[in-house]
Amino acid sequence: MFSPFDSLFGWLSNDLAIDLGTANTLVYVKGKGIVLREPSVVAVRKDHRSNKVLAVGKEAKMMLGRTPGNIVAIRPIKDGVIADFEVTEAMLRYFINKVHNRRTLVHPRIIISVPSGITQVEKRAVRESAESAGAREVYLIEEPMAAAIGAGLPITEPTANMIVDIGGGTTEVAVISLAGIVYAKSVRVAGDKMDDAILQHIKRKHNLAIGEHSAEVIKTTIADVMPEPPYETMDIKGRDLVSGVPKTLTIDSGEINQAISEQVDAIIETVKMALELTPPELSADIVDQGIVLTGGGAMLRNLDKRLKQETGLPIIIADDPLSSVVLGSGKALENIDVLKEVMVN
């Protein structure tokens, strides 16, 4: 029998699952599904007294690289971990309030996904920033585990599930069996490093300076891991470093493949290493089940083909790779027994 007090708390606490990503933050509300998907960017106005948050999410991302001197667009999460504590807290508070329609009394239980290689200090930073943003209780779940649940893998069975989650800041490779992580490796090579490689390549080869946002657009538009002629082309605009004047340039997917090859190779090496270090009984399962790709990087054209070529294993791209982690964290929220098994201490 519920007391009225319980139902009051039930009404006040819409429990949340948050995928606090380097590139995007997604929020899942218990019973409602994914309610928010915004870039992890905060625009702050700096003056001599204090920092004032001007915009968060999409609005702030539009400001990246376009702000006057006293306004800074900050990405508070670097390589999957919190780099700027205060700004992360402000961002979390903004997202929690937005989801709860600005009701201030809300103190939800929150489950947050964290990279598998994260240190105790980094875990405490995530916990504390969520608590100061108004959480009543904070649970942490490892990203590969959340991604595996979100991709619908049978994680509680005694069979191997191999997951490769390529996000903005980190690539997580894990083998999961019996609701536990048998092997996990987190490398800080993912989407952001690819953007940076594209930006540096265009600077070196064409003497053209472009911004982070343009590099990301190039990656999502024409990047291809196994391009074949005729190559796809695209026009890019930037500043000529020799004359200092803006100019337009045409680049093709063959060139972008060269630019990001180092990052792609690093991800493939991490997957091969995981396969080498997996216990033989579980390796046999991976031959049958294959490897599941999630995260924004799973959408990199032909990455699945290249992985298949390198490993000889079936490669499956999750149904909604961008949402796998938050959906998995959300399922763990809906089913608290699962959460108890997979939670990080």
N, C-alpha and C positions, 0 to 999 in steps of 0.2 A: 504494500500500500504506500503510495507516495504522499508525503506531507505537502501542504501548499507551499512550504518553504522551498522544497525541492523543485517544484514547478516554476517558482519564481527564479531560482537560480538557473533552471533550464532555459527560461526565457531570456535571462540576462546574458547567459554565456553561450554564444554561438561558437562552438569550438572550431578552430581553424587549423588547416595544414598549410605551411608556407614553404615554397621552394625558393630559398633565398639565393638566387643565382648571380653569377658575375655579370651576365648580360641582362637577364630578365628576372623579375620576381613574379611568381604566380601564387595566388591565394585560393584555397579550396575551403568552402564552408560546409560543415557537416549537414547533410540532408539537402544541400543545394547544388553541390558540384563546384566547378571552377568559376569564380565570380570576378576575378581580376587577373589581368596579365599585362604588366607594365615594365618598361626598361628600368634597370636598377641604377637610376641616375637622379641626383639631387642638385638643383641649382641654388647656390647660396650667395647672398650679398654680404660682402665683407666690409665692415667699417671699423673705426678704431675701437669701438666699444664692444660690439658683439657680432655674431654671424646670424643673419636672418634667412630662413629657408623661403625661397621665392616660389619654387616649383619642384614637383616630384614626378618621376615617371615619364610619360610620353612628352609632356610639355618641356621637361628639363632636357630630354634627349635632343629635342629640336635645337636646344641652345648650345650643344657641344661644339666647341670650336668657333662659336659665333658671338661670344659674350664681350661686353666692354670690360675694362680693367677691374672694376670693383665687383663684378659678378663672376662666380666660378661655377662651372658645371662639373660636379664631382661624381666619380663612380666609386662608391665607398667599399665595394667588394672587389678585391684583387685576387686572382688565382683561387677563387672559391672560398677565400677566408676574409674576415672583416679587416679592412685596412684603416678605416676611419670610423671609430666607435660612435662618436656623437652623431655623425651624419647618418650612420646606419640606424641608430635609434630613432632619429627624426623620420627617416623613411618608413621604418616599420610602424611607428605611431600613425603616420599619415595613412598608410595602407589599411591598418586595422580600423581606424576611424571611418575611412571611406567605405569599407565593407559593411560596417555596422551603422551606416547612415548617420554618422556624427553623434551617436548616443554615447555619452561620456561614462555612464555607469558600468559599461561592459568590461568584464575581466575574463576573457576567454581562456580556455586551455589551448595551448598551441603546440603543434608538433612541427619541428623544423628539420629539413634535411641538410646534412653536412657531408663534405667529402670524406672518404674513408681514411685518408692519411693524416687527418687533422690532429693537432696536439691538444693536450688537456687545457692549455692556456687559451687556445683558439676556441675550444668548446665552451669554456667559461665565458668568453667574450660574446658568443652567440646567445648563450643562456641569459646573461645579464642584460644584453641590449633588448631582448624580447621582454624580460621582466620589467625593465624600466619603461618599455613602451606600453605596459599595461597588461601583461599576461599573468594569469593566476597560477598556472603551472606550465612548465616548458619541458617537452620531451624532445629528444634528438633521435633521428633515424639516419643511418648511413645512406648516402645517395644511391649506390648500386642496389642496395636492398629495396629502397623505395621504387627505383626504376623497374626492378624485376617484378615487384608486386603490381605496379602500374601497367606493365606490359602483359600482365596476365599469366606470368610463369608460375608453375606449381611449386612454389618455394618450400613448402612444408614436406614435400615428398623426398624420399631418399635417393633422388636422381640429381645429376649435375645440371644446373642452369647457368649458362655463361652469358654475362651481360657486359656490353661495352657502352658506356654513357659518355658521349662527347659533348661537353657543354661549352660555355664561353671561356671559363678560366681553367677548368681541369678536365682531363679524360680519366674516367674511372673504369677499370677493368676488374671484374669480380666473378668468382665461381661460387655459386650458392647451393647448399644442399641441407635438408632438414632444418629449414628456417635459420641457418647460420651461414656466415661467410667463411668458406674454406680457404679461399685465397683472394686477396684484394690488393690492387696496386693503383695508386692515384698519381698521375703525372701532370705537371702544370703546363701541358701543351694542349691547346684546344683552339676554339674559334678566334679568340683575341689574338693569339700568337700568329695565326694565319693572316688576320687583318693587318697586323703589324708588318709581317713579311711582305705582303702585297704593297703596302705603303713604302717600305724601304726599297723594294725592287724598282718601283716606278721612279723613285727619287734617284737611285743609282743609274739606272739604264737610260732614263729619258730626261733627267734633270727637271722633273716636274714634282712639285710639292702638292700632295692631296691630303684631305683630312681623314680622321678615323671613320667617319660616317661613310664617306665615298668608298673607302677600302672595303667596308662591310658590304656595300651595295655591289661592288665588283664581285666579291666572293659569292654572294647569293645569286647573282645573275649569270655569270659565265664560268665560274670556277668548275673544273672538271678534272678528276684524278686520272682519267685515261682518255684524254681528248684525241679525236681522230680528225684529220683534214677532211673537208674544209672546216677550219676552226671557226667557232662562234666569235663574233667581234662586238665591241661596244665602245662608244665614245665616252671619254672621261674629261672632266674639266679640272684645272688646277692652276698653280702659279709656276711659270717658267723660272727656274732658279738662276738662269744666266741673265735673262733680260729683266726679270722681275715683273713681267706682264702676264696677266691671265691668258691661258691658251687651252685649246681642245686637242685631244690626242686619241687615236684609235688603238685599242689593244685587243689581243685575242686570247682564247682560252688556253692555247698552247703555252703562251708566255706565263699566264697566271699559274698553270700547273707547275712550271719550273719554280716560280716564286714560292709556292707552298709545299714543294716536295719534301723539304726537310721535316716539316711538322707532320705531314702524312706518314712519312717513314717512321718517325718517332712513335706515332700511334700504333702502327703495324708491328713495330718491334715490341711494344708493351704487350700487345695481344699474343705474340709468339712466345714471349717470356712466360706469360700466364699459362699458356698451353703446356710449356715445358715443365712448369712447377706444379701442375695439377696431379693429384694421386691417380694412378693408372685406372682404377675402377671407374672413377668419374670421367676420365678422358674418354673411355668407351661410350659413355652417355653423350658426351659432346659431339662425337662423330654422328650419332643418330639425331640429336636435338638441334645441333647447330649453335650459332652464336647470334644473340639478339642485339641489334644496335638501337640505342635511344639517344635523346638529346638533339640539339640543333645540328650538330655535326653529322648526324646520321643522314641528313638530307643533302650532304655534299655529293654532287653527281658522281656516280660510278665508284664511290668508296666501297660499296658492298661487293662490286665485281672484283675490285682490286684485292680486297680481303679474302675473297673466295679463291682467287688465283694464288695468293700467297700461302693460305692455310689448307686449301683443299676441302674446307668444311662448308656446309650450308650456312648462308648468312641471311637472317631475317630482319627486316626493318620493322620496328614496332608501329602499331596502327597510328598513334599520334605521338611521334617521338618527342615533340616539344613539351608535352604535358605528362609524360610517363612518371617523372619523379613526383610531381604534386598529386597525381591521381593515386599513386602508390601510398604516399603519406596520408592521403585522404581516406583510402580504404583501411589503413591501419587505425585511423581515428574512429571510423564507423564500427570497427571490430576491435574493441580494446584488448581482447585476448591475444590477437595477432601482435598488437602494439607491444604488449608486455614481453613477448618473445623476441622481437627484433629491435627493441630499443637500445640505445647506446647509453652507458652509464657515464 
